[in-house]
Amino acid sequence: MNKSKEQASIRRPEAIELWVQLTGKKLFWWEPLGDSGSFVVCDSEATEYIVRQNDGDIEFRQISR
């Protein structure tokens, strides 16, 4: 089963929901980055980001294109 189908049944973490709202990007897949509370997300254009929520704020940076 591919990641996007597996994740369709899993509620996305708040940090990822906020990233989607703030950027307006379409989420393709995501996964936790160890136990750090951060996530790797990939948008529909195959660009990857590190996303982290910090006291209600969202931090993200692009890591690949």
C-alpha positions as CSV (number, residue, x, y, z in Angstrom):
1,M,0.0,0.0,0.0
2,N,1.4,3.4,-0.8
3,K,1.9,6.1,1.8
4,S,-0.9,8.4,0.6
5,K,-3.5,5.6,0.8
6,E,-2.3,4.5,4.3
7,Q,-2.4,8.1,5.6
8,A,-5.9,8.7,4.3
9,S,-7.3,6.9,7.3
10,I,-4.9,8.5,9.8
11,R,-5.7,11.9,11.3
12,R,-2.9,14.4,10.4
13,P,-1.1,16.1,13.2
14,E,-1.9,19.7,14.0
15,A,1.5,20.9,12.7
16,I,0.8,19.4,9.3
17,E,-2.8,20.9,9.2
18,L,-1.4,24.3,10.0
19,W,1.3,23.9,7.3
20,V,-1.4,23.1,4.7
21,Q,-3.5,26.1,5.8
22,L,-0.5,28.6,5.8
23,T,1.1,27.5,2.6
24,G,-2.0,26.6,0.5
25,K,0.0,23.6,-0.8
26,K,-1.5,20.2,-1.5
27,L,-0.1,17.5,0.7
28,F,1.0,14.3,-1.0
29,W,2.5,12.4,2.0
30,W,4.0,13.0,5.4
31,E,5.9,11.0,8.1
32,P,7.2,11.7,11.6
33,L,10.9,12.6,11.9
34,G,11.8,10.2,14.7
35,D,10.5,11.3,18.1
36,S,11.4,14.9,17.6
37,G,7.9,16.2,17.1
38,S,8.9,17.3,13.6
39,F,7.6,15.9,10.3
40,V,8.8,15.5,6.8
41,V,6.1,16.5,4.3
42,C,6.0,16.3,0.6
43,D,3.6,18.5,-1.5
44,S,2.0,17.5,-4.8
45,E,4.9,19.0,-6.7
46,A,7.4,16.6,-5.0
47,T,9.0,19.3,-2.8
48,E,9.9,18.2,0.7
49,Y,9.8,20.2,3.9
50,I,10.6,19.8,7.6
51,V,7.6,21.0,9.6
52,R,7.5,21.6,13.4
53,Q,5.1,23.2,15.7
54,N,6.6,25.3,18.5
55,D,4.2,26.7,21.1
56,G,1.4,27.3,18.7
57,D,3.6,28.6,16.0
58,I,4.6,26.6,12.9
59,E,8.1,26.4,11.6
60,F,9.0,24.9,8.2
61,R,11.8,24.9,5.7
62,Q,12.2,23.4,2.3
63,I,14.7,20.5,2.2
64,S,14.4,19.3,-1.4
65,R,12.9,20.0,-4.8
